Amino acid sequence: MYYEVQVLFIEEVQVKNGTKEKKVRKNYLVECDACSVAETKVREWLKNSPFAFDVKWVKESKIVEVVDEG
């Protein structure tokens, strides 16, 4: 089963008067058996991120399989 996890990052970008906070949303696809497991996996994956982040939502994906024939 796959879950989609949306994460909101707060990134600092340079502007002519210093820095500005920019909110960036990124989606991750996680293979696991439950929403809570998907959130935990993403938090672990991003634990060393240089930007602050917050998991906004987790939902079951309609994707049934990822085909990777390399």
Secondary structure, DSSP 8 states (H G I E B T S, - for coil): -EEEEEEEEEEEEEETTEEEEEEEEEEEEEESSSHHHHHHHHHHHTTT-SSEEEEEEEEE-S--------
